[in-house]
């Protein structure tokens, strides 16, 4: 990769090493993931490299390093900024710091991609005809306003035949009124396609039904609809939305940056929250814009990492939750593409628990805690604006799937078919299968307007601390399987993940629960440590926030020692404890089998599509 070392004022540099290890009292071994090389350096040099994890000018790095050393044991003598600056310049000359211009130049040398068009907008619905009409109509209007030629697909999980019939009548009316191409996949259409899938691919009928059709008594099974959408649209870029979303676009009001440019020095995590007591307050605060929603996604979706960086000409596009060394390695990988792009939400948060502790950056937390009244409102009202303040590419394993686009040309993992929290399971599976895959955050929000507006329960936060959900259990099992970079492709990793879950789900119940307890307690321990650090780092925190956080942590700690801790709470609501225990293990086993067969199901659906056989049918 080209180097640029003149130390010019506007040139920015970043440490390119991935990790370091002490190898004696005075030396450290530093390792570069991009070219897999290592070097022994003095401790003070390793400490300097540690401070240079983000792109800054050498002058900015020198000031930051001096401040850090002054507050540490290394600062026993007054740090000399000029001396630090000289050391950093030498490190840049030796190639231990890499410049942003060098990385961007290497990206520009890669073949440029013409952004592909999103072929379909899919709407996920269940028993909410009025919501479906409002949602689909708004997306049709946005697409037609900007002369898009995509089609629209409705995946319907309604169990009542009359509801399904009413939804089809509504779609026929919308098709006539708006001259739109609309297809529908309800229970009957899914069963017909499932039969073709089973016949063509010789799949276990029980497994296909688990993935697509039978709700098995669970009140929430939107994962099946999302899996049906993947099978119907294999080979395309697609946009997916829930039926209680509305295609009206809001821009983050506190960011003056356009989609292509933003100020340097933005926070590492660009997702910000604004909190509102009422929905009317949220809507009146919004900065609504008239834009082509699908075009916003197409600027990133399906493109390689190098092409995105070259197009935006700014490495601040990368979220530094991973060292730059890993991003550099991703630039060399055939899998370094943007797999999904996400819009934020204005209105209902879509979150099971209020965002009071875990997911808030400093600025969002200050908004929540500006007064006791605003804090209490944030604990009860679900009305928020949650949006990225800048365009960002990340490898994070958390998102909400209310409104996002997927690159469905290549294999994507299935959604866990039942219960809530399936988007978290999908994100964790995606991260394990595609370690060089990226999520793209778009600094725009879509309206999320369930009717009527919902509230959080008074004790919902504390209740969440009293145990785990099935989502937590599945995710912990998935994340317990580690991969070495470059070990295999996505389909092979998916099969490996599936076999791992099958092994876990085939254990004796006592052994399975022991594994789950150890794995989940390790995760809870890290969560507790992070929250306690937040508590220590928070300058002058308000008493009401401190007291509630301490109560939450005490409840989590107390729950860890209970025998039923590893039994998901969402399985216990209508079952005896012993039934819920056994069911949790069986669901892990079932999802493992689905992961193993899913690549074959996708390829079978691709063959069926080539012959003109698809799941959803034109209305």
SVG drawing of the C-alpha trace seen along z (x, -y; Angstrom):
<svg xmlns="http://www.w3.org/2000/svg" viewBox="-63 -23 76 59">
<polyline fill="none" stroke="black" stroke-width="0.4" points="0.0,0.0 1.5,-3.5 2.9,-5.6 2.9,-9.3 5.2,-10.6 5.9,-14.3 3.9,-15.2 2.0,-17.9 -0.5,-19.8 -3.6,-18.3 -2.2,-14.8 -3.7,-12.4 -2.1,-9.3 -3.3,-6.2 -1.5,-3.3 -2.0,-0.2 -1.2,2.5 -3.9,4.8 -2.5,5.9 0.5,5.8 2.0,8.1 4.6,7.4 7.8,9.4 9.9,8.4 10.1,5.4 11.0,2.9 9.7,4.3 6.4,5.1 5.6,7.1 3.2,5.3 1.3,7.2 -0.1,5.9 -3.2,7.9 -3.1,6.3 0.2,7.8 0.6,10.3 3.9,8.9 5.3,8.3 7.9,6.1 9.6,5.8 9.5,2.1 10.3,0.4 7.3,0.0 7.1,-3.8 6.8,-3.3 4.0,-0.8 2.3,-3.3 2.5,-6.0 1.0,-3.6 -1.8,-2.8 -2.8,-6.4 -3.0,-6.7 -6.0,-4.4 -7.9,-7.1 -6.9,-9.3 -5.5,-12.6 -2.7,-15.0 0.6,-14.4 0.1,-17.6 -3.2,-16.4 -1.8,-13.0 1.1,-14.7 -1.3,-16.8 -3.5,-13.7 -0.5,-11.6 1.0,-14.2 -2.3,-14.6 -2.7,-10.8 0.9,-10.4 0.4,-13.2 -2.5,-11.4 -0.7,-8.0 2.3,-6.5 4.2,-7.3 3.8,-11.0 6.1,-11.1 8.0,-13.7 6.3,-16.6 5.6,-15.3 7.4,-17.2 4.9,-17.7 7.7,-18.5 9.6,-15.4 6.4,-13.3 5.8,-15.0 9.3,-14.0 8.8,-10.4 5.5,-10.2 7.0,-11.7 9.7,-9.0 7.0,-6.3 5.3,-7.6 8.5,-7.6 9.1,-4.0 5.6,-2.9 4.3,-2.2 1.7,-5.0 -0.3,-4.9 -1.7,-8.0 -5.3,-8.5 -4.1,-9.6 -2.3,-6.4 -5.3,-4.3 -7.6,-6.4 -5.2,-6.3 -5.1,-2.5 -8.9,-2.4 -9.1,-4.7 -6.9,-2.2 -9.5,0.5 -12.2,1.0 -15.1,-1.4 -18.6,0.0 -21.8,-1.6 -24.3,-1.4 -26.9,1.2 -30.6,0.5 -32.8,1.8 -35.3,4.1 -38.0,4.6 -39.5,3.0 -40.8,5.7 -43.4,5.0 -43.6,7.4 -47.1,7.5 -49.3,9.5 -52.9,8.8 -52.7,5.0 -54.5,4.1 -54.8,0.3 -51.1,0.1 -50.3,2.0 -52.3,-0.5 -50.6,-3.5 -47.1,-1.9 -47.3,-0.5 -49.0,-3.7 -46.2,-5.9 -43.4,-3.8 -45.2,-3.6 -45.5,-7.4 -41.8,-8.0 -40.7,-5.6 -43.0,-7.0 -42.1,-10.6 -38.5,-9.8 -39.5,-7.7 -38.4,-4.3 -39.4,-1.1 -39.1,1.3 -41.9,3.7 -43.5,4.2 -43.8,7.4 -46.0,8.0 -45.2,10.9 -48.2,11.6 -48.0,13.8 -51.7,13.2 -53.3,16.4 -56.9,15.4 -58.0,16.3 -60.4,13.3 -57.5,10.9 -55.4,12.4 -58.3,12.0 -58.8,8.4 -55.1,7.6 -55.2,9.0 -58.3,6.9 -56.4,3.9 -53.4,4.6 -55.5,5.0 -57.1,1.6 -53.6,0.0 -52.4,1.6 -55.3,0.1 -55.1,-3.3 -51.3,-3.8 -50.4,-1.6 -47.8,0.3 -46.4,3.8 -47.4,5.6 -47.0,9.3 -48.4,11.0 -47.1,14.0 -49.5,15.2 -49.9,18.6 -51.3,20.3 -48.5,18.9 -45.8,19.9 -47.2,23.5 -47.1,23.8 -43.6,22.6 -42.5,24.7 -43.8,27.8 -41.8,26.8 -38.7,26.2 -39.1,29.6 -39.6,31.4 -36.7,29.7 -34.2,29.8 -35.3,32.9 -35.5,30.9 -37.0,32.0 -40.6,30.6 -40.5,29.9 -37.5,27.7 -39.0,25.8 -42.2,25.2 -40.1,23.9 -38.3,21.5 -41.4,20.2 -44.9,21.2 -45.9,22.6 -45.9,20.1 -46.0,23.0 -48.2,21.0 -45.7,18.0 -47.5,14.7 -44.5,13.1 -43.0,14.8 -41.9,12.1 -38.7,13.9 -40.6,16.3 -41.8,13.4 -38.2,12.1 -37.0,15.5 -39.8,15.7 -38.7,12.3 -35.1,13.6 -36.2,16.7 -38.5,14.7 -35.9,12.0 -32.7,14.1 -30.4,12.4 -31.6,8.8 -30.9,5.8 -34.0,5.3 -35.4,2.9 -37.5,4.2 -39.9,2.4 -42.3,3.3 -46.0,2.4 -46.0,-0.2 -43.3,-2.3 -44.1,-5.3 -41.8,-6.5 -41.4,-10.0 -37.7,-11.0 -36.2,-13.0 -32.6,-14.3 -30.8,-14.7 -31.3,-18.3 -28.1,-18.7 -25.8,-17.6 -25.1,-20.2 -23.3,-17.7 -24.6,-16.5 -24.7,-12.8 -21.4,-13.1 -19.5,-15.3 -19.4,-15.7 -17.1,-17.5 -14.0,-15.7 -13.9,-14.8 -17.4,-13.2 -17.9,-10.6 -16.7,-7.1 -20.3,-5.7 -22.5,-8.0 -25.9,-6.6 -27.6,-9.3 -30.9,-9.4 -33.3,-12.3 -36.1,-11.7 -39.7,-12.9 -42.6,-12.7 -45.2,-12.5 -45.3,-11.5 -46.5,-15.0 -43.3,-16.4 -41.2,-14.0 -42.9,-14.8 -42.9,-18.6 -39.1,-18.5 -38.2,-16.7 -36.4,-18.2 -38.3,-16.4 -36.7,-16.2 -37.9,-15.1 -35.4,-12.5 -35.3,-9.3 -35.0,-6.8 -33.8,-3.9 -31.1,-6.1 -29.7,-6.9 -29.3,-3.2 -27.8,-2.5 -24.9,-4.8 -23.5,-2.1 -25.4,1.1 -23.6,4.0 -20.5,2.0 -17.0,3.1 -15.4,1.3 -12.7,-0.2 -15.3,-1.6 -17.3,-3.2 -14.2,-4.8 -13.1,-6.1 -16.5,-7.4 -16.9,-9.3 -13.1,-10.2 -13.1,-10.1 -11.9,-7.4 -14.1,-8.8 -16.7,-6.6 -15.2,-3.7 -16.4,-3.3 -13.3,-2.6 -14.9,0.2 -12.1,2.3 -8.5,1.3 -7.6,-0.2 -5.5,2.9 -8.6,5.1 -10.2,2.6 -7.0,2.7 -7.2,6.5 -10.9,6.2 -9.8,4.0 -7.9,7.0 -10.8,9.5 -13.3,10.5 -16.0,10.4 -15.5,6.7 -18.9,5.5 -21.7,3.6 -24.2,6.3 -27.0,4.1 -27.8,0.4 -29.9,-1.0 -32.0,-4.0 -32.8,-5.3 -36.3,-5.8 -38.4,-8.7 -41.3,-7.7 -41.5,-4.4 -38.1,-3.2 -38.7,0.4 -36.6,1.4 -37.9,3.8 -36.3,1.9 -35.8,-1.9 -32.4,-3.1 -31.2,-4.4 -27.8,-2.7 -26.4,-0.3 -26.6,-1.9 -26.2,-5.6 -23.2,-7.7 -22.3,-10.6 -24.3,-13.3 -27.4,-11.1 -27.0,-10.4 -26.8,-14.1 -30.0,-14.7 -31.7,-12.0 -30.5,-13.3 -30.8,-17.0 -33.5,-17.0 -35.2,-14.4 -38.4,-15.0 -36.7,-14.2 -35.1,-11.1 -38.4,-9.8 -40.0,-10.5 -37.3,-8.6 -38.0,-5.6 -41.7,-5.5 -42.1,-7.0 -41.0,-5.0 -41.0,-8.1 -37.4,-8.9 -35.4,-9.9 -32.6,-7.3 -30.4,-8.1 -26.8,-8.2 -25.4,-11.7 -23.1,-10.8 -22.7,-8.1 -20.9,-5.3 -19.6,-1.7 -19.3,0.6 -18.9,4.3 -21.2,3.9 -23.6,6.8 -26.6,4.7 -29.4,3.2 -33.2,2.9 -34.6,4.3 -37.7,2.0 -36.4,0.3 -33.2,1.4 -31.9,2.7 -30.1,6.0 -27.7,7.2 -29.5,10.4 -27.5,11.3 -25.3,13.5 -26.1,15.7 -27.6,14.1 -28.3,16.0 -31.9,16.8 -33.7,14.9 -34.6,16.9 -38.2,17.6 -40.1,17.0 -40.1,14.7 -38.8,11.2 -35.2,10.0 -34.7,11.9 -32.9,8.9 -30.2,9.2 -29.7,12.9 -29.5,12.1 -26.9,9.4 -24.8,11.8 -25.0,14.5 -24.2,12.1 -21.1,10.9 -19.9,14.4 -20.5,15.5 -19.0,12.4 -16.2,11.0 -15.3,8.6 -18.9,7.6 -20.1,4.1 -23.3,2.4 -23.9,-1.0 -25.7,-3.6 -27.5,-6.4 -28.0,-9.7 -31.8,-9.6 -34.8,-8.4 -38.0,-6.8 -41.2,-7.3 -42.1,-4.3 -45.7,-4.9 -47.5,-2.0 -51.2,-2.7 -51.9,-3.5 -48.6,-4.8 -47.0,-2.4 -45.5,-3.0 -42.8,-1.2 -44.0,0.5 -43.0,-1.0 -40.7,1.9 -39.6,2.9 -35.9,2.1 -35.7,4.0 -37.7,6.9 -35.1,7.1 -32.4,7.4 -34.0,10.5 -33.0,13.0 -32.4,13.6 -34.5,13.9 -34.3,16.5 -32.6,13.9 -29.9,13.5 -29.4,17.3 -29.2,17.9 -26.8,14.9 -24.5,16.1 -24.4,19.6 -23.6,18.1 -20.9,15.8 -19.2,18.6 -18.0,20.1 -14.9,18.2 -13.4,18.1 -9.9,17.3 -9.8,14.6 -9.9,16.1 -10.8,19.5 -13.6,20.2 -16.3,18.5 -19.7,17.4 -21.5,20.6 -18.9,22.7 -19.0,20.6 -22.8,20.7 -22.6,24.5 -20.0,24.5 -22.2,22.3 -25.1,24.6 -23.2,27.7 -22.0,25.8 -25.6,25.1 -26.6,28.7 -23.9,29.9 -25.1,27.6 -28.7,28.4 -28.0,32.1 -26.4,32.0 -28.1,33.4 -30.2,30.6 -28.0,30.2 -24.9,29.9 -26.5,27.5 -27.6,25.2 -24.1,25.4 -22.6,24.2 -25.2,21.5 -24.7,20.3 -20.9,20.0 -21.2,18.2 -24.0,15.9 -22.4,15.0 -19.2,14.1 -21.2,11.7 -23.1,10.3 -19.8,9.8 -18.4,7.7 -21.7,5.7 -21.5,5.0 -17.9,3.9 -18.7,1.6 -21.6,0.0 -19.6,-0.5 -16.9,-2.2 -19.5,-4.5 -20.6,-5.3 -17.0,-6.2 -16.4,-8.2 -19.6,-10.2 -18.7,-13.6 -21.2,-14.7 -24.0,-12.3 -27.5,-13.0 -28.6,-11.0 -31.7,-9.7 -29.7,-8.1 -27.0,-6.8 -29.5,-5.2 -31.4,-3.5 -28.3,-2.2 -27.0,-0.8 -30.4,0.9 -30.2,2.3 -26.7,3.7 -27.7,5.2 -30.6,6.9 -28.4,8.3 -25.9,9.6 -28.6,11.2 -30.2,12.9 -26.9,14.6 -27.0,17.0 -30.6,18.2 -31.1,21.6 -33.7,20.3 -31.3,17.6 -30.5,19.5 -34.2,20.2 -35.5,17.5 -38.2,15.4 -40.1,15.2 -40.5,18.9 -41.8,19.0 -44.9,16.8 -47.3,19.6 -45.3,22.7 -44.1,24.6 -40.5,24.0 -39.5,27.5 -41.2,27.1 -39.4,23.8 -36.0,25.4 -36.4,28.2 -37.8,25.9 -34.9,23.5 -32.5,26.3 -34.7,27.6 -34.9,24.2 -31.1,23.9 -31.0,27.3 -33.7,26.4 -31.9,23.1 -28.6,25.0 -30.3,27.4 -31.7,24.4 -28.3,22.7 -26.9,26.0 -29.6,26.3 -30.1,22.6 -27.4,22.3 -29.0,25.2 -32.5,23.7 -31.2,20.4 -29.6,22.1 -32.8,24.1 -34.9,20.9 -32.4,19.4 -33.0,22.4 -36.8,22.1 -36.7,18.4 -34.7,19.1 -37.7,21.3 -40.2,18.6 -41.4,20.1 -41.4,17.6 -43.0,17.4 -45.1,14.2 -47.7,14.0 -48.8,10.9 -52.1,9.5"/>
</svg>
